[in-house]
Amino acid sequence: MSWGEEGHAERYRSRVLTERARLSGELADLTGRQAAVLADLARFNLDTDFGRRHGFGSVRTLKDLQAAVPVQDYAAHAPYIERMVAGERGVLTADRPVVYFTSSGSTGTHKKIPVTPRFMKSVFFPFYYAAWAPLIGAFPELTGRADAVLNLKHDPLSAPPSTADGRPHVGASQVDFGTAFGEPLAAELGTAAPWAALPVDVAPDDHLEKSYLRLRLAVQSDVRGLIGINPAMFAALPYQLGQWWPRIVKEIHDGTLGGVPYGPPDAVLAARLESLDEVGPARVWPRMRALFGWTTGVASLYLPALRRTFGTDVVALPAPVASSEGPVAVPLDRHPTAGSIVASACVYEFADADEDLGPGTETLLPQDLEAGRDYHVVFSHVGGFYRYAVGDVVRVVDRVGGVPRLMYAGRAGRSDAVGERLREAQVVRAVREALTGAGVELRNVSCRVEKTATGAAEPTPRRGDGSVPDGPAHEGSSRDALSHYVFAVAPETAWSPEATARFTVLLDAGLGRESPGYAKARRDARLGRPGVRLLHPDSFLREWQERVADGVRPTQVKDRLFRPDENQWRRLTAASDALRGEGT
């Protein structure tokens, strides 16, 4: 059963809408559903090593679980997981993992997320199906043809890497849910397109060539929707089209794919494509309707301008707030950023995002959350994660029927050079406010802390060539060595010196409003005002492309707001310098 088979679209639509209705109905008794999830996970995993060590037989309430298990991160779970990988059974879960999802940890190492049949049935599939309801509800034509959707994250492997116990260790988008879990309906939109399983040989780790081959094929289809989840993949697509356009047009003309004969030559289409006045998604696929991926965090700063390159009427719909370890919230309607808690998936706890999260942190229940506040996420579920600190921060957008609706706000890590304790969410909000106030747009942004040389003026806004705009707003004051933030900005269009100066002033003020620690560090002269370095507009895209060329899967090359690592920063600025040197 797959896309293109008679009746598949109707069966898929029915399943998606049924799961959405079920999850929506569960919100009427959030407290009861949470209690049921807790009872189930304690009962099901009672006789596991973790369950025995932590007294699951005595766990009746959330307070019991909190008394038995501290708040813990992946590092605390890792020793148990490694025993599972070695083949030991009954460690974290009563059932055996079928696969291990891979996910990049904060150290850059790849996590091993155990994925069991019970986890998939109780936790994963309900929210996974429901997540597509806003998309196919608004744009039913996306289910009508196998090639109507370009799914950028779909990347099947014929010989996936495996763990010591012989289980596949892959990304969620690389798992065949039909074969692994008996759920053929779970195949996503776009996974039966001509480019889904590439018809020519290509090295498994040559992700850049695979991206090219899929674009080359998709150019010949009437693509109506784009699935990326990671929004950096959306941002890369127009850039890739521009980079590869001559090769794409030539291969269509010659009837080749990756230099290999494929289909009849099409000189007419090649001539039409070559005559386009502008190479971009809106010209290539004029009937594009929707993008489906994360719409918050850093992406919220560049999506407004990026969306226009796909078409003035194209809608960006949000993917679920979720990690490889489990779901948090799923959009059940057309809200542009937020979703509802998945009441029957996990036991959810939250903590104030301004506080440091530790083993003994006192947590809040979903009903305790306040609109307009940021929170750490902690969850427990039957798949073997207990009081797990996900590492993400969510923001409460509003409440529907008394239940908070959440959006992803950023990673939980901080930038803290002199006590400013800045979080990603705070910086994103300050940057957004400054962009609006200065009347400018960007393609991406990163920042890091640098030192102002002793006796030098405070950092000032600079043009891309390093020169300083004239005017009193740019006069620095002599100070001792100060830490200050430097923001590397890829502008959507050229910023004037006046706009750059205004952006910098508004950014400084916004950071102070968002973070009391930042405001105090500025008042105490421990932190200088921020500097702005305007990069080449394509700098982040060039750097993204280079990382993919190095062998990193595109789904894992994500936006980086904080770049404390000197090598990462230099790689970004070097990309800008190279582009300027090429005169592009």
C-alpha positions in Angstrom: 0.0 0.0 0.0 1.7 3.2 -1.1 1.0 6.6 -2.8 -0.4 6.2 -6.2 -2.3 3.0 -5.4 -6.1 3.3 -5.7 -7.8 4.4 -2.5 -4.5 5.1 -0.6 -5.0 8.9 -0.4 -8.5 8.4 1.0 -7.3 5.9 3.6 -4.4 8.1 4.6 -6.7 11.2 4.9 -9.1 9.2 7.1 -6.3 8.0 9.4 -4.9 11.5 9.7 -8.2 13.2 10.5 -9.2 10.4 12.9 -6.0 10.8 14.9 -6.4 14.6 15.0 -9.9 14.2 16.3 -8.8 11.7 19.0 -5.9 14.0 20.2 -8.2 17.0 20.2 -10.8 15.1 22.3 -8.2 14.0 24.8 -7.5 17.6 25.7 -10.9 17.8 27.5 -9.5 15.6 30.2 -5.8 16.5 30.2 -5.3 15.6 33.9 -6.9 12.2 33.4 -4.9 11.4 30.3 -1.7 12.3 32.0 -2.5 10.0 34.9 -3.2 7.2 32.5 0.1 7.7 30.7 1.9 7.6 34.0 0.2 4.4 35.2 0.8 2.7 31.9 4.5 3.5 31.7 5.1 2.3 35.3 3.1 -0.8 34.8 4.6 -1.8 31.4 8.2 -1.2 32.5 7.8 -2.4 36.1 10.2 -5.4 35.7 12.9 -3.6 33.8 16.2 -2.8 35.5 15.4 0.9 35.6 11.9 0.1 36.9 13.2 -2.1 39.7 16.0 0.4 40.7 13.5 3.3 40.9 10.6 1.5 42.5 8.1 1.6 39.7 5.9 -0.8 41.6 5.2 2.0 44.1 4.6 4.7 41.5 1.0 5.8 41.6 1.2 9.6 41.2 3.5 12.1 39.6 4.9 13.0 43.0 5.9 9.3 43.4 7.8 9.4 40.1 9.4 12.7 41.1 10.5 11.2 44.4 12.0 8.2 42.7 13.6 9.7 39.6 15.5 13.0 39.3 15.3 15.2 36.3 17.9 13.8 33.9 19.4 14.4 30.5 20.6 12.0 27.8 23.9 11.5 29.5 22.1 9.9 32.5 20.1 7.6 30.2 23.1 6.7 28.0 24.6 4.0 30.2 21.3 2.1 30.1 21.0 2.7 26.4 24.5 1.3 25.8 23.5 -1.9 27.6 20.5 -2.2 25.3 22.7 -1.6 22.3 25.0 -4.4 23.5 22.0 -6.8 23.4 20.8 -6.7 27.0 17.0 -6.9 27.4 14.7 -5.4 30.0 16.9 -2.4 30.7 14.8 0.7 30.2 11.9 -0.9 28.4 10.0 -4.2 28.5 10.0 -4.5 24.8 13.1 -4.6 22.6 14.1 -1.7 20.3 13.4 -2.3 16.6 15.6 0.7 15.5 17.6 3.5 17.1 16.9 7.0 15.9 20.0 9.1 15.5 20.1 12.7 16.7 23.0 15.1 17.1 23.7 15.8 20.7 25.1 19.1 22.1 28.6 17.7 21.9 28.2 16.8 18.3 28.1 13.0 19.0 25.2 11.0 17.7 22.7 9.9 20.2 21.1 6.4 20.1 17.4 6.8 20.7 15.8 3.4 21.4 12.6 3.0 19.4 10.3 0.2 20.5 7.0 -1.1 19.1 5.1 0.1 22.2 6.6 3.6 21.9 5.6 3.8 18.2 2.0 2.6 18.9 1.4 4.7 22.0 3.6 7.8 21.6 4.8 8.3 18.1 2.1 7.3 15.5 -0.8 9.2 17.0 0.9 12.6 16.9 2.8 11.7 13.7 -0.4 11.2 11.8 -2.3 14.1 13.4 0.5 16.5 12.4 -0.4 16.3 8.8 -4.0 17.3 9.3 -3.6 21.1 8.8 -1.6 20.5 5.7 -3.8 18.1 3.9 -6.9 19.8 5.2 -6.0 23.1 3.6 -4.3 21.6 0.5 -6.0 18.3 -0.4 -4.4 18.3 -3.8 -1.1 17.4 -2.2 -2.4 13.9 -1.8 -3.6 13.5 -5.4 -0.3 12.7 -7.1 2.9 10.9 -5.9 5.0 13.8 -7.3 2.9 16.7 -5.9 5.3 17.0 -2.9 9.0 17.4 -2.7 10.0 15.8 0.6 13.5 17.1 1.3 14.0 15.0 4.4 13.2 11.7 2.9 16.4 9.8 2.4 16.1 6.0 2.4 19.1 3.8 2.7 19.5 0.4 1.2 22.1 -0.6 3.7 21.6 1.5 6.9 24.3 1.6 9.6 23.5 -0.5 12.7 24.3 -0.7 16.3 26.1 -3.6 18.1 22.8 -5.5 18.5 22.2 -5.3 14.8 19.4 -2.7 14.9 19.4 0.1 12.3 20.8 3.4 13.6 19.2 6.0 11.4 17.2 9.2 11.2 13.5 9.0 11.7 13.1 10.0 8.0 15.1 7.0 6.9 12.9 4.4 8.5 10.4 2.4 6.5 7.5 2.4 9.0 5.6 -0.2 7.0 8.3 -2.8 7.1 9.6 -2.0 10.6 6.3 -1.4 12.4 3.5 -2.7 10.2 2.3 0.8 9.3 2.4 1.2 5.5 0.0 4.2 5.8 2.7 6.1 7.7 4.7 6.7 4.5 4.9 10.5 4.1 3.7 12.6 1.3 6.4 12.7 -1.4 8.0 9.4 -0.5 6.7 7.7 -3.7 7.8 10.5 -6.1 10.2 9.6 -8.9 13.1 11.1 -6.9 12.3 9.4 -3.6 14.4 6.3 -4.4 17.0 7.6 -6.8 17.2 5.6 -10.0 21.0 6.1 -10.5 23.9 5.1 -8.3 25.2 7.6 -5.8 27.3 7.2 -2.7 25.2 7.0 0.5 27.1 9.9 2.1 27.2 12.1 -1.0 24.3 14.1 0.3 25.0 17.1 -2.0 24.8 15.0 -5.1 21.6 13.3 -3.9 20.1 16.8 -3.3 21.0 17.7 -6.9 19.6 14.6 -8.4 16.3 15.1 -6.6 16.0 18.7 -7.7 16.9 17.7 -11.2 13.9 15.3 -11.3 11.6 17.5 -9.4 12.0 20.4 -11.8 10.1 18.3 -14.3 7.1 17.9 -12.0 4.3 20.2 -10.9 5.4 20.4 -7.3 2.7 21.9 -5.0 4.2 21.4 -1.6 7.5 21.2 0.2 8.3 19.2 3.3 11.6 19.9 5.1 10.9 20.1 8.9 14.4 21.7 9.2 13.8 25.1 7.7 17.4 25.5 6.8 16.6 23.1 4.0 13.9 25.4 2.7 16.5 28.3 2.7 19.0 26.2 0.8 16.7 25.2 -2.0 16.6 28.5 -3.9 20.4 28.8 -3.5 20.9 25.3 -4.8 18.6 25.9 -7.8 20.8 28.9 -8.7 24.0 27.0 -8.3 23.0 24.0 -10.3 20.7 25.5 -12.9 23.0 25.2 -15.9 23.6 21.6 -15.1 19.9 20.9 -14.5 18.8 22.5 -17.8 21.5 20.7 -19.8 20.6 17.3 -18.3 16.9 17.8 -19.1 17.9 18.8 -22.7 20.1 15.7 -23.0 17.9 13.3 -21.2 20.4 12.4 -18.6 20.5 12.2 -14.8 23.8 12.5 -13.1 25.5 12.0 -16.5 23.7 8.7 -17.1 20.9 8.3 -19.8 17.5 8.7 -18.2 14.3 9.2 -20.1 13.9 11.0 -23.4 15.7 14.3 -24.1 13.3 17.3 -23.7 14.7 20.3 -25.6 11.3 22.1 -25.4 11.3 22.1 -21.6 15.0 22.9 -21.4 14.4 26.0 -23.7 11.5 27.1 -21.5 13.5 26.8 -18.3 16.5 28.5 -19.8 14.3 31.5 -20.8 13.1 32.1 -17.3 13.8 35.7 -16.3 14.6 34.6 -12.8 15.7 31.2 -11.4 13.8 30.4 -8.3 11.1 28.1 -6.8 8.2 30.5 -7.7 9.2 30.4 -11.4 10.1 26.7 -11.5 6.9 25.6 -9.6 4.4 28.4 -10.1 1.6 26.4 -8.4 3.5 25.8 -5.2 1.1 26.1 -2.2 2.7 25.2 1.1 5.9 24.7 3.1 5.8 22.3 6.1 8.5 22.7 8.7 9.5 24.5 11.8 8.4 28.1 11.7 9.8 29.4 14.9 13.2 30.0 16.5 15.8 31.5 14.2 13.7 30.5 11.2 11.0 33.0 12.2 13.5 35.8 11.4 14.0 34.7 7.8 10.9 32.8 6.8 8.8 36.0 5.9 11.3 36.9 3.1 12.1 33.4 2.2 8.5 32.4 1.7 8.1 35.0 -1.0 10.7 33.3 -3.1 8.4 30.3 -3.2 5.4 32.4 -4.2 3.4 35.3 -2.8 0.5 33.0 -1.8 2.6 30.2 -0.3 1.8 29.3 3.3 4.3 28.0 5.8 2.7 25.5 8.2 4.4 24.4 11.4 5.8 21.0 12.1 5.2 19.5 15.6 7.2 20.6 18.6 9.1 17.3 19.0 12.5 15.7 19.3 13.8 12.3 18.3 13.1 11.3 21.9 9.4 12.2 21.8 6.7 14.7 21.1 5.7 17.8 23.0 3.0 19.5 21.0 1.3 19.1 17.7 -0.6 21.7 15.6 -4.2 20.7 15.3 -5.4 23.7 13.3 -3.9 26.4 11.1 -2.1 28.3 13.9 1.2 29.5 12.3 3.5 28.6 15.1 2.0 26.6 18.0 0.5 23.2 18.8 -1.4 21.5 21.6 0.1 19.1 24.1 0.0 15.4 23.1 -1.9 14.4 26.2 -1.7 10.6 25.7 1.9 10.5 24.6 4.0 11.5 27.6 3.8 12.7 31.2 4.8 16.4 30.8 6.6 18.6 33.3 7.9 22.1 32.8 10.3 24.5 34.6 10.9 28.3 34.2 13.4 28.7 31.4 15.2 31.5 33.3 16.2 29.0 35.9 18.9 26.4 35.6 17.5 22.9 35.2 19.0 20.3 37.5 18.1 16.9 39.1 16.1 18.5 41.9 14.4 21.3 40.0 10.8 21.7 41.1 8.6 21.4 38.0 5.2 22.7 36.9 2.2 20.8 35.4 0.7 21.9 32.0 -2.2 23.6 33.8 0.3 25.8 35.7 1.8 27.4 32.7 1.3 31.1 31.9 0.8 32.6 28.5 3.8 34.6 27.3 6.3 32.7 29.4 9.2 30.4 28.4 9.7 26.9 29.9 12.1 24.0 29.9 10.4 20.7 28.9 10.7 17.5 30.8 8.8 14.3 29.8 8.5 10.6 30.6 7.1 7.9 28.3 6.7 4.2 27.9 9.6 4.1 25.4 12.2 4.4 28.2 12.8 8.1 28.8 12.0 9.1 32.4 11.9 12.7 33.6 13.9 13.5 30.5 15.2 17.0 30.1 14.8 17.4 26.3 17.0 20.5 26.0 14.4 22.6 24.3 12.5 25.7 25.5 8.9 26.3 24.6 6.8 29.4 24.9 3.1 29.4 25.9 1.3 31.2 23.1 -2.2 31.0 24.5 -4.7 28.6 26.1 -7.5 26.7 24.3 -10.1 25.2 26.6 -7.8 25.8 29.5 -4.9 23.8 27.8 -1.8 25.7 26.9 -0.7 25.9 23.3 3.1 25.7 22.9 5.6 26.8 20.3 9.3 25.9 20.1 11.3 28.9 21.3 14.9 27.7 21.1 17.5 25.4 22.6 17.9 25.6 26.4 21.6 26.4 26.3 22.8 29.9 27.3 25.4 32.4 26.2 26.9 33.7 29.4 30.2 35.5 29.2 29.8 37.9 32.1 26.5 36.9 33.8 24.1 38.0 31.0 22.6 34.5 30.8 21.1 35.0 27.3 18.9 32.3 25.9 18.2 31.7 22.2 14.6 32.7 22.5 15.5 36.0 24.1 18.0 36.8 21.3 15.5 35.8 18.6 12.8 38.1 20.0 15.3 41.0 20.4 16.5 40.6 16.8 12.9 40.4 15.5 12.0 43.6 17.3 15.1 45.3 15.9 14.5 44.2 12.4 10.9 45.5 12.5 12.0 48.8 14.0 14.8 49.3 11.5 12.7 48.2 8.5 15.1 45.6 7.3 15.1 41.8 6.7 17.7 39.1 6.9 18.5 35.7 5.5 20.2 34.4 8.7 22.1 35.5 11.8 24.6 34.2 14.3 26.3 35.8 17.2 29.3 35.3 19.5 31.1 37.1 22.3 34.3 38.9 21.5 36.6 41.2 23.4 37.1 44.9 22.7 40.8 45.7 22.8 41.9 47.7 25.8 41.6 51.4 25.2 39.6 50.9 22.0 36.2 52.3 21.3 33.1 50.3 21.8 32.2 48.1 18.8 30.2 49.9 16.2 28.1 48.8 13.3 30.3 48.0 10.3 29.7 47.6 6.6 30.7 44.3 5.0 34.1 45.7 3.9 34.8 46.7 7.6 34.3 50.4 7.1 32.3 52.4 9.7 29.4 54.5 8.6 29.6 58.2 9.4 27.5 60.0 12.0 27.3 60.6 15.7 25.3 57.3 16.3 28.6 55.5 15.5 30.9 57.3 17.9 32.5 54.9 20.3 33.7 55.6 23.8 37.1 54.6 25.1 36.9 51.7 27.6 39.0 49.0 29.1 38.7 45.5 27.5 35.1 44.6 27.4 33.2 41.5 26.2 30.6 42.3 23.6 28.3 40.5 21.2 29.1 40.5 17.5 26.1 39.6 15.3 27.0 38.2 11.8 24.0 39.2 9.6 23.3 38.1 6.1 20.9 40.8 4.9 18.0 40.0 2.5 18.7 43.3 0.7 21.4 45.9 1.3 21.2 47.7 4.6 21.9 51.4 4.7 24.4 52.7 7.3 21.4 54.4 9.0 19.4 51.3 9.1 22.3 49.3 10.4 22.9 51.8 13.2 19.2 51.8 14.2 19.1 48.0 14.2 22.1 47.9 16.5 20.6 50.4 19.0 17.3 48.6 19.0 19.0 45.2 19.3 20.9 46.4 22.4 17.8 47.8 24.0 15.8 44.6 23.2 18.4 42.3 24.7 18.3 44.4 27.8 14.5 44.1 28.0 14.6 40.3 27.4 17.4 39.5 29.9 17.9 41.3 33.2 21.4 39.8 33.3 22.2 41.5 30.0 20.8 44.8 31.2 22.8 44.7 34.4 26.0 43.7 32.6 25.6 46.7 30.4 24.8 49.1 33.3 27.9 47.8 35.2 30.1 48.3 32.1 30.9 44.6 32.1 29.5 44.2 28.6 29.9 46.5 25.6 27.2 47.3 23.1 26.8 44.8 20.4 28.5 45.1 17.0 27.1 44.1 13.7 29.0 42.5 10.8 27.1 42.5 7.6 28.1 39.4 5.5 27.5 38.5 1.9 23.8 37.6 1.6 24.6 34.0 0.7 27.1 33.4 3.4 25.0 31.1 5.6 23.9 29.2 2.5 27.4 28.7 1.3 28.5 27.5 4.7 25.4 25.2 4.9 26.3 23.7 1.5 29.9 23.1 2.6 28.8 21.2 5.7 26.6 19.0 3.6 29.5 18.4 1.2 31.5 17.3 4.2 29.0 14.4 4.7 26.5 15.8 7.2 22.9 14.9 6.4 21.0 18.0 5.4 18.3 17.3 8.0 21.0 17.7 10.7 22.6 20.9 9.4 20.5 23.3 11.4 20.6 27.0 12.1 23.2 28.1 14.7 22.4 31.3 16.6 25.2 31.0 19.2 28.6 30.3 17.6 31.1 30.3 20.5 33.4 28.0 18.6 36.1 30.0 16.8 36.3 27.5 13.9 32.6 27.6 13.2 32.7 31.4 13.3 35.7 31.5 10.9 34.0 29.1 8.6 31.0 31.4 8.3 33.0 34.6 7.8 35.3 32.8 5.4 32.3 31.8 3.3 31.3 35.5 3.1 34.9 36.5 2.1 35.0 33.9 -0.6 31.7 35.0 -2.1 32.8 38.6 -2.1 36.1 37.5 -3.7 34.1 35.7 -6.4 32.2 38.9 -7.0 28.8 37.1 -6.7 
